[in-house]
Amino acid sequence: MVREDVGKLGLISPSGKRTYAGGSRCEEEFSDDDTAAKSSKSGRSRGPYDWSIYEKLRKREANQLEASKFFLYSVKEKFLQSKLQVEIDTFDPESPEIKMPFQRTRSKVTEIVASSNLIFTLTKTGVCIAFDRDKLKRICFLNATDDEVIRSLFLNKVNNSIITVSVFREDNFSSLRCRSTHLQYVRKKETNAGFALFESESLRWPGFVEFDDLNSKVLTFSSEKNEYKIWGLANYEHLYTITDSRIQEIKVSPNILLLIFSRSHGGGYVPLRILDVETGKVLRDFKHLLHRHKKIDFMEQFNEKLLIKQERENLQIVDVNTSRVVEVERSHFLTPNAFIFLYDTQLFMTFRNRSVTAWNFHGELVTKFDDHELWPIDDQSEAHTSNNNIHLSQQDLIISYCKNYDCKHANVDDAHGSINISSISTGKCMAKISCDSESLQHRHALKGVSALYYNEDRNEIYTGNRSGTVCIWSS
């Protein structure tokens, strides 16, 4: 099957997380940069701040502007005194559980997720460790076999489990396998109580698995069978199968799936289909006209809005219900490296090079950030940033590892960034964790950050760096 390029951006999706199978990979390849989209959150959670008191006080405010100012003040207070509390090392050369030589080397942290007192870390070499936040001790490794390389993690809040997506040496690391382990078994160090998922599926390249938090679904694609399958996140029950050789891509959106088919002969239009995500029932078939002989930079669905951009053309925002089209001049909207839909505020954010902006579906630029210039993936690449260093909270905040031009070490080998907390609605930097002391430990913790996670329940920020150290920041 030949698959066309339909413009796949690095989507930082709040509804889910996709992991692709790789081709045949040798062990040395796991030392190359191989970033994964960061798992994002949906729903609401209660943090350490007493929001019931906040709501009572807010309702007393006669002026909405004053209430907004009070909220921003409370956010500042939450992060203003955040300091480095403790460091945890993910590297243990004496551990008997890790057998493959390339995994017994110090490696950078690529992913962090947390639930209650559990912190899960994933390194570039595919080693996943669960730590006890309160005791600051390693609980266990999640690598179930000696030849397992874990590619990504997904915290399943529907049934309180951690899902690992892995590849194995026995098939030259070429196909994905998924495993679910309940958090109570992790705490008891009984990881063998976990069980394999989607065993009927052969997930070789270009196969993938995508976990959809918002709809509580899983999407798998088996390239050998040319089958897309939808599963429930609660018990991993198979719901329905989509089979059509014309499908080039499937996009997940709240309550719906967008099927993108092969372009027409001559490239004048692309057939599209919208399905009900719960049942697979066809809701609508339609065609979107295209500029012939021009590739599609990206195509994404958000509720009834379809975003399409072709190379060197304007961005089109199409209402699929009314067929109304809003165009944004290409000089005003440059093709981003990645973007994210904000479901609560009906906005979308774009990430281009090291800049972040927010837009509405009228094609208007809503937010430009004052002090939120993202740190590049490596010190040599100014054009690319890591999605793993970006976290969106459920309080209208974006928390990222950013450039810190105030630091006197910014232009030398000791350069390090800062953790910036900014308001998505205003673009203002609410707080910043930066090098405000001469502490070598503090500077080291802010150097080479490769993963970031905000634990809203504990109001703690976790960062991982290139040396394999996890740092905990809180007030």
Backbone torsions as a table, in degrees:
resi	resn	phi	psi	omega
1	MET	NA	129.7	177.3
2	VAL	-95.5	125.9	-179.5
3	ARG	-109.2	128.3	179.6
4	GLU	-79.7	160.6	175.0
5	ASP	-83.5	111.0	179.3
6	VAL	-105.2	19.2	174.1
7	GLY	79.2	79.3	-179.0
8	LYS	-100.8	106.9	176.8
9	LEU	-85.6	168.0	172.1
10	GLY	-78.0	84.6	-175.3
11	LEU	-79.9	119.8	173.7
12	ILE	-90.5	89.5	-167.4
13	SER	-92.2	124.6	175.9
14	PRO	-73.5	-10.8	179.0
15	SER	-93.1	-14.9	-177.5
16	GLY	179.5	-166.9	-173.9
17	LYS	-151.6	128.0	-178.4
18	ARG	-111.5	137.2	174.6
19	THR	-125.7	124.7	178.5
20	TYR	-91.8	148.7	169.4
21	ALA	-71.9	148.4	175.6
22	GLY	-96.0	170.3	171.4
23	GLY	-74.9	-169.1	176.7
24	SER	-62.1	123.6	-173.8
25	ARG	-125.2	136.2	176.3
26	CYS	-89.8	168.2	-174.3
27	GLU	-61.8	-35.5	-176.3
28	GLU	-64.5	-24.1	-176.4
29	GLU	-67.6	-18.3	-179.2
30	PHE	-77.1	0.9	172.8
31	SER	-96.5	-3.7	178.2
32	ASP	-83.4	159.4	176.0
33	ASP	-65.3	123.7	-177.0
34	ASP	-145.8	80.7	-172.5
35	THR	-80.2	151.7	178.0
36	ALA	-121.4	148.1	176.8
37	ALA	-64.2	140.4	-175.5
38	LYS	-80.2	135.5	177.6
39	SER	-69.9	132.5	-177.0
40	SER	-117.2	175.9	-167.7
41	LYS	-111.0	152.7	168.7
42	SER	-136.7	161.4	-177.6
43	GLY	86.4	-178.9	-177.2
44	ARG	-121.0	142.6	176.3
45	SER	-133.1	154.7	-179.5
46	ARG	-95.2	130.8	179.6
47	GLY	-99.1	-171.3	-178.4
48	PRO	-68.2	-20.8	178.2
49	TYR	-73.1	139.4	-177.6
50	ASP	-80.8	93.3	-174.9
51	TRP	-71.4	-23.4	177.8
52	SER	-65.5	-41.0	176.1
53	ILE	-65.0	-42.0	-179.8
54	TYR	-59.5	-43.5	-179.0
55	GLU	-63.5	-40.2	179.1
56	LYS	-62.5	-44.0	180.0
57	LEU	-67.3	-39.8	-178.6
58	ARG	-62.6	-40.9	-178.1
59	LYS	-67.7	-21.9	178.1
60	ARG	-73.9	-20.3	-177.0
61	GLU	-73.2	124.5	179.0
62	ALA	-76.9	-27.4	-176.2
63	ASN	-105.6	123.9	-177.0
64	GLN	-63.6	-33.5	178.7
65	LEU	-63.1	-41.2	179.2
66	GLU	-64.9	-37.8	177.9
67	ALA	-63.2	-40.1	178.6
68	SER	-64.2	-41.7	178.4
69	LYS	-62.6	-37.5	-179.5
70	PHE	-66.3	-39.4	178.3
71	PHE	-63.4	-45.6	179.5
72	LEU	-62.2	-36.4	178.2
73	TYR	-64.0	-41.4	-178.8
74	SER	-66.0	-35.8	177.0
75	VAL	-64.4	-44.0	178.3
76	LYS	-59.4	-42.8	-179.3
77	GLU	-63.0	-34.1	-178.0
78	LYS	-65.1	-35.2	-173.1
79	PHE	-109.1	-9.5	-171.1
80	LEU	-59.6	-40.3	-175.7
81	GLN	-100.8	17.9	-179.1
82	SER	-65.6	128.2	-179.2
83	LYS	-134.5	164.9	174.9
84	LEU	-68.8	120.0	-178.0
85	GLN	-96.9	-44.4	-175.9
86	VAL	-161.1	157.0	175.5
87	GLU	-119.7	143.0	177.7
88	ILE	-123.6	129.8	-179.3
89	ASP	-94.1	126.7	178.8
90	THR	-85.4	-9.0	-175.2
91	PHE	-95.6	126.2	177.0
92	ASP	-139.9	94.0	-176.3
93	PRO	-66.4	-15.8	-178.2
94	GLU	-91.9	-3.6	-175.7
95	SER	-68.1	126.9	179.8
96	PRO	-77.9	-14.0	-177.0
97	GLU	-71.6	-27.7	-177.3
98	ILE	-97.7	120.4	-172.2
99	LYS	-110.3	-35.7	-175.0
100	MET	-68.3	132.0	-174.6
101	PRO	-54.9	-42.7	-176.0
102	PHE	-69.6	-16.3	176.7
103	GLN	-89.3	-9.7	179.6
104	ARG	-95.8	32.8	175.8
105	THR	-124.6	155.3	178.7
106	ARG	-65.9	132.8	-174.4
107	SER	-141.0	152.2	-178.1
108	LYS	-72.1	154.1	176.3
109	VAL	-81.4	127.0	-178.5
110	THR	-107.7	-17.7	-176.6
111	GLU	-155.9	142.4	176.4
112	ILE	-137.2	132.3	169.3
113	VAL	-135.3	158.0	-176.4
114	ALA	-146.5	151.8	174.6
115	SER	-149.3	118.5	-179.2
116	SER	55.0	-120.6	-177.3
117	ASN	-91.9	5.7	-178.5
118	LEU	-99.0	134.0	172.7
119	ILE	-121.8	123.3	177.9
120	PHE	-106.4	129.8	178.5
121	THR	-122.3	144.2	177.0
122	LEU	-126.3	131.1	179.6
123	THR	-100.4	167.3	-177.4
124	LYS	-62.4	-28.8	179.5
125	THR	-84.2	3.6	173.2
126	GLY	89.3	22.6	177.9
127	VAL	-99.8	125.1	178.9
128	CYS	-112.8	130.4	-178.0
129	ILE	-126.5	138.7	172.5
130	ALA	-102.2	127.3	178.5
131	PHE	-113.0	149.9	171.5
132	ASP	-89.4	114.4	-177.4
133	ARG	-63.2	-37.4	-175.7
134	ASP	-74.4	-42.3	-178.3
135	LYS	-88.8	-12.4	-179.3
136	LEU	56.2	41.7	179.8
137	LYS	-130.2	152.9	175.7
138	ARG	-71.1	131.8	176.0
139	ILE	-89.0	-52.1	-177.3
140	CYS	-169.1	166.0	168.6
141	PHE	-90.7	146.4	176.5
142	LEU	-96.9	-4.0	173.9
143	ASN	-68.4	113.3	-172.3
144	ALA	-80.4	-25.9	179.6
145	THR	-131.0	167.3	-176.2
146	ASP	-66.2	-28.1	-174.3
147	ASP	-105.3	19.5	-177.4
148	GLU	-88.4	131.6	172.7
149	VAL	-117.4	113.0	-177.7
150	ILE	-82.8	126.1	-176.8
151	ARG	-92.3	-35.4	-178.8
152	SER	-158.7	165.8	-178.5
153	LEU	-124.5	150.8	172.4
154	PHE	-142.6	124.3	177.9
155	LEU	-88.5	110.3	-178.4
156	ASN	-88.0	100.1	-177.9
157	LYS	-76.4	-14.1	-179.6
158	VAL	-67.8	-40.7	-179.7
159	ASN	-126.7	20.1	175.3
160	ASN	55.4	55.2	178.8
161	SER	-134.7	162.9	173.5
162	ILE	-111.1	130.1	179.7
163	ILE	-108.0	128.5	175.3
164	THR	-106.5	138.3	175.5
165	VAL	-113.6	118.5	-167.7
166	SER	-131.3	163.2	168.0
167	VAL	-125.4	162.1	-173.0
168	PHE	-134.4	151.3	-177.8
169	ARG	-63.9	-33.4	-172.9
170	GLU	-58.6	-26.4	175.0
171	ASP	-118.0	30.3	177.3
172	ASN	60.1	35.9	175.4
173	PHE	57.1	37.3	-171.4
174	SER	-101.9	-18.3	-177.0
175	SER	-128.0	148.0	-178.4
176	LEU	-85.6	142.4	171.8
177	ARG	-133.9	140.5	-176.3
178	CYS	-114.3	148.6	-178.4
179	ARG	-143.6	136.4	179.5
180	SER	-113.2	132.2	178.1
181	THR	-131.6	123.6	179.4
182	HIS	-65.3	144.7	-176.3
183	LEU	-63.2	-29.2	178.9
184	GLN	-66.7	-31.6	176.8
185	TYR	-73.1	-32.9	175.6
186	VAL	-62.8	-45.1	180.0
187	ARG	-62.4	-30.8	179.8
188	LYS	-89.5	2.6	-177.1
189	LYS	62.6	27.8	-179.5
190	GLU	-105.7	58.4	-176.1
191	THR	-69.2	-18.2	176.6
192	ASN	-69.3	-8.9	176.3
193	ALA	-79.5	-7.4	175.4
194	GLY	-69.4	168.5	-177.0
195	PHE	-142.1	154.1	-178.0
196	ALA	-74.7	148.5	178.6
197	LEU	-116.2	151.5	170.5
198	PHE	53.2	43.3	-176.2
199	GLU	-66.5	-19.7	179.2
200	SER	-76.6	-11.9	-173.5
201	GLU	-99.0	138.6	173.4
202	SER	-101.8	103.0	-172.5
203	LEU	-101.5	67.4	174.2
204	ARG	-98.0	159.0	-179.5
205	TRP	-53.4	133.1	4.2
206	PRO	-91.9	32.7	177.3
207	GLY	-66.4	159.8	-179.2
208	PHE	-156.2	169.0	170.2
209	VAL	-131.0	135.4	-179.7
210	GLU	-130.0	125.0	178.8
211	PHE	-98.5	123.9	-173.9
212	ASP	-110.8	100.3	-178.4
213	ASP	-64.0	-42.6	-170.8
214	LEU	-65.9	-43.6	-179.7
215	ASN	-95.2	-2.0	-176.8
216	SER	56.4	50.1	-179.1
217	LYS	-132.9	163.2	171.5
218	VAL	-125.8	135.4	176.8
219	LEU	-113.7	124.7	174.2
220	THR	-119.0	151.0	174.9
221	PHE	-130.5	119.1	175.2
222	SER	-101.4	111.4	-177.4
223	SER	-71.0	-28.4	180.0
224	GLU	-66.1	-40.4	179.6
225	LYS	-94.3	-9.2	-174.6
226	ASN	55.2	47.7	-177.3
227	GLU	-124.9	131.8	168.6
228	TYR	-100.9	133.2	179.2
229	LYS	-127.2	143.6	177.0
230	ILE	-109.6	132.3	-178.0
231	TRP	-127.1	155.2	175.3
232	GLY	-84.5	141.4	179.8
233	LEU	-77.3	-21.5	-176.0
234	ALA	-69.4	-48.5	-178.1
235	ASN	-131.5	9.5	177.0
236	TYR	62.1	30.6	177.7
237	GLU	-74.8	136.8	176.5
238	HIS	-72.8	126.9	-175.9
239	LEU	-99.7	-50.7	177.5
240	TYR	-164.4	166.8	-176.9
241	THR	-121.6	141.5	176.0
242	ILE	-117.1	120.3	-179.4
243	THR	-130.5	116.7	177.0
244	ASP	-163.1	117.2	-175.9
245	SER	-64.6	-14.8	-179.3
246	ARG	-82.3	-14.0	-176.2
247	ILE	-68.0	127.8	176.4
248	GLN	-102.0	-27.6	-177.6
249	GLU	-164.3	152.5	172.1
250	ILE	-125.8	130.2	178.2
251	LYS	-111.6	136.8	-179.8
252	VAL	-99.4	133.1	179.2
253	SER	-139.8	166.1	179.5
254	PRO	-54.0	117.8	174.4
255	ASN	73.9	-6.5	-176.1
256	ILE	-138.7	162.9	169.4
257	LEU	-120.4	137.9	175.5
258	LEU	-105.4	119.6	175.8
259	LEU	-97.5	123.3	179.0
260	ILE	-106.4	118.9	-177.0
261	PHE	-96.1	173.2	177.5
262	SER	-61.1	143.1	177.1
263	ARG	-62.1	151.8	179.5
264	SER	-63.0	161.1	175.2
265	HIS	-60.8	120.9	-175.0
266	GLY	98.7	-14.8	173.3
267	GLY	76.8	19.1	-175.8
268	GLY	-77.4	-18.5	177.9
269	TYR	-158.0	165.7	176.0
270	VAL	-124.3	126.2	176.0
271	PRO	-75.4	139.4	-178.4
272	LEU	-132.0	151.9	178.1
273	ARG	-142.4	137.7	177.9
274	ILE	-111.2	129.5	-180.0
275	LEU	-115.4	152.1	169.1
276	ASP	-73.4	122.3	-174.4
277	VAL	-66.0	-25.7	-177.7
278	GLU	-77.3	-37.5	-172.2
279	THR	-116.7	-19.4	-174.2
280	GLY	81.9	5.0	-179.6
281	LYS	-67.5	137.9	178.5
282	VAL	-72.3	122.9	178.4
283	LEU	-96.5	-33.7	-178.7
284	ARG	-164.4	139.8	169.8
285	ASP	-115.0	134.7	177.4
286	PHE	-157.7	170.4	179.7
287	LYS	-122.4	144.7	175.6
288	HIS	-118.7	125.9	-179.6
289	LEU	-69.1	141.8	-178.6
290	LEU	-127.3	160.7	170.0
291	HIS	-79.0	123.1	-177.2
292	ARG	-60.6	146.0	172.6
293	HIS	64.8	17.2	174.5
294	LYS	-119.1	132.2	-177.3
295	LYS	-71.7	158.6	176.9
296	ILE	-89.9	119.3	176.7
297	ASP	-68.6	-46.1	174.2
298	PHE	-161.9	158.1	176.3
299	MET	-146.7	119.0	-176.7
300	GLU	-137.9	150.2	179.7
301	GLN	-114.4	134.5	175.3
302	PHE	-136.7	104.3	-172.7
303	ASN	51.6	-124.1	-178.1
304	GLU	-87.7	2.1	-177.2
305	LYS	-99.8	131.2	176.5
306	LEU	-112.7	123.8	179.3
307	LEU	-104.1	123.6	-179.2
308	ILE	-134.8	133.8	173.8
309	LYS	-141.0	130.6	174.2
310	GLN	-104.4	163.0	-177.4
311	GLU	-60.5	132.5	177.9
312	ARG	58.3	29.3	176.7
313	GLU	-127.9	167.2	179.1
314	ASN	-69.2	154.5	170.0
315	LEU	-72.8	134.4	175.6
316	GLN	-114.0	128.9	175.0
317	ILE	-112.4	108.6	-171.3
318	VAL	-106.6	129.0	170.7
319	ASP	-86.8	111.7	-173.4
320	VAL	-72.0	-16.3	178.0
321	ASN	-80.9	-39.8	-175.6
322	THR	-108.3	-10.6	-176.8
323	SER	68.5	10.0	177.7
324	ARG	-70.7	136.7	-176.7
325	VAL	-119.2	128.7	172.4
326	VAL	-107.3	129.2	179.5
327	GLU	-111.0	139.9	176.8
328	VAL	-117.9	125.7	-176.6
329	GLU	-55.0	137.5	-177.5
330	ARG	-62.1	-27.5	177.1
331	SER	-72.4	-22.4	-180.0
332	HIS	-91.2	-33.3	-179.6
333	PHE	-121.5	102.6	178.7
334	LEU	-88.9	144.7	-177.8
335	THR	-57.5	121.7	-177.4
336	PRO	-81.9	166.3	173.0
337	ASN	-79.7	-30.2	-179.5
338	ALA	-159.8	161.7	174.4
339	PHE	-154.6	170.9	-177.6
340	ILE	-145.2	141.5	174.9
341	PHE	-91.4	135.6	177.5
342	LEU	-106.0	104.0	-169.1
343	TYR	-71.5	-34.0	-177.6
344	ASP	-72.0	-38.6	-174.3
345	THR	-100.0	-2.5	-179.8
346	GLN	57.3	44.8	176.2
347	LEU	-126.3	169.7	168.2
348	PHE	-136.2	142.7	-179.2
349	MET	-104.7	144.3	177.6
350	THR	-119.0	146.7	178.4
351	PHE	-124.0	113.7	179.7
352	ARG	-130.0	124.0	-172.9
353	ASN	53.7	-112.9	-179.5
354	ARG	-115.3	13.4	-176.4
355	SER	-105.4	150.9	179.5
356	VAL	-125.3	135.0	175.5
357	THR	-139.7	159.5	177.0
358	ALA	-123.6	140.0	-175.7
359	TRP	-130.3	155.5	170.4
360	ASN	-103.5	176.7	-175.0
361	PHE	-87.4	10.5	166.8
362	HIS	-91.8	1.8	-179.4
363	GLY	80.9	20.9	-177.6
364	GLU	-102.4	137.0	174.2
365	LEU	-71.6	117.4	-175.2
366	VAL	-95.5	-42.5	-173.8
367	THR	-137.5	129.4	165.6
368	LYS	-115.2	134.0	-172.7
369	PHE	-88.6	132.8	-176.0
370	ASP	-68.9	-45.3	-173.4
371	ASP	-142.4	73.2	-178.3
372	HIS	-150.7	56.3	178.9
373	GLU	-88.9	114.2	-172.0
374	LEU	-67.0	147.2	176.9
375	TRP	-77.4	137.5	179.3
376	PRO	-68.6	161.3	-178.6
377	ILE	-55.9	-43.7	174.5
378	ASP	-134.0	166.6	-173.1
379	ASP	-67.2	-13.3	-178.2
380	GLN	-95.1	-23.7	-174.1
381	SER	-99.8	109.4	179.3
382	GLU	-87.0	-11.2	-172.2
383	ALA	-98.0	-13.1	-174.7
384	HIS	-125.3	139.1	178.4
385	THR	-124.7	162.6	-177.9
386	SER	-97.0	130.8	175.7
387	ASN	-64.7	-22.6	-178.3
388	ASN	-69.7	-14.6	-179.8
389	ASN	-97.4	14.7	-178.2
390	ILE	-124.3	131.2	178.3
391	HIS	-136.6	129.3	175.2
392	LEU	-101.5	123.9	178.6
393	SER	-88.7	171.3	179.3
394	GLN	-89.9	19.3	179.8
395	GLN	-122.1	32.6	177.6
396	ASP	63.8	35.7	-178.2
397	LEU	-124.3	145.1	168.8
398	ILE	-115.4	127.2	-177.7
399	ILE	-117.3	121.4	-173.4
400	SER	-143.3	160.4	170.6
401	TYR	-87.8	118.9	-169.1
402	CYS	-125.9	166.2	170.4
403	LYS	-64.7	143.3	-179.6
404	ASN	-128.5	91.7	-176.5
405	TYR	-76.9	-10.5	178.0
406	ASP	-78.1	-18.1	-176.9
407	CYS	-75.0	134.4	-177.7
408	LYS	-72.5	-12.3	178.3
409	HIS	-95.7	11.0	-169.0
410	ALA	-64.1	-24.4	-174.4
411	ASN	-115.0	22.5	179.0
412	VAL	-126.0	-179.9	-177.2
413	ASP	-62.0	-22.5	-179.0
414	ASP	-86.8	16.9	-176.3
415	ALA	-59.9	139.1	176.9
416	HIS	-148.6	159.9	-176.5
417	GLY	-99.6	-158.7	178.8
418	SER	-139.0	160.1	175.0
419	ILE	-98.1	111.8	-175.7
420	ASN	-104.1	133.6	177.4
421	ILE	-113.2	112.9	-174.6
422	SER	-124.1	151.8	175.7
423	SER	-80.6	128.2	179.9
424	ILE	-69.6	-36.6	-175.7
425	SER	-74.0	-32.8	-177.1
426	THR	-107.8	-22.5	-176.2
427	GLY	81.0	0.1	-178.3
428	LYS	-78.3	142.2	174.4
429	CYS	-79.2	113.4	-175.7
430	MET	-82.3	-33.9	-179.3
431	ALA	-160.8	160.6	-178.7
432	LYS	-147.1	131.4	172.2
433	ILE	-100.8	110.1	-174.5
434	SER	-135.7	177.8	-179.2
435	CYS	-79.7	91.0	179.8
436	ASP	-105.4	15.0	178.6
437	SER	-143.1	171.0	178.5
438	GLU	-93.2	11.1	179.9
439	SER	-63.5	122.9	177.6
440	LEU	-63.7	-36.1	179.4
441	GLN	-64.2	-41.3	-179.6
442	HIS	-65.4	-44.2	179.8
443	ARG	-65.6	-40.7	-179.8
444	HIS	-63.4	-37.1	-178.9
445	ALA	-67.1	-26.0	-179.3
446	LEU	-98.4	9.2	179.6
447	LYS	-105.2	130.7	175.0
448	GLY	66.7	35.7	178.7
449	VAL	-65.9	128.7	-175.2
450	SER	-120.0	-6.8	177.3
451	ALA	-155.3	147.8	-178.2
452	LEU	-145.8	139.8	178.0
453	TYR	-146.5	138.1	177.3
454	TYR	-109.9	118.5	176.6
455	ASN	-89.0	101.1	-174.4
456	GLU	-69.5	-31.0	-180.0
457	ASP	-63.8	-35.7	-177.2
458	ARG	-105.9	-2.9	-175.0
459	ASN	52.6	50.2	179.0
460	GLU	-126.7	143.4	175.2
461	ILE	-107.0	129.9	177.2
462	TYR	-111.0	130.7	175.8
463	THR	-125.6	146.3	173.0
464	GLY	-119.4	149.3	-177.7
465	ASN	-125.5	-177.5	-174.0
466	ARG	-68.6	-18.0	179.4
467	SER	-90.7	2.3	177.7
468	GLY	86.4	18.4	-179.5
469	THR	-101.1	137.3	174.5
470	VAL	-105.5	128.1	-178.5
471	CYS	-112.0	139.1	179.1
472	ILE	-110.4	123.2	-178.3
473	TRP	-115.3	128.2	176.2
474	SER	-161.2	170.7	-179.3
475	SER	-93.8	NA	NA
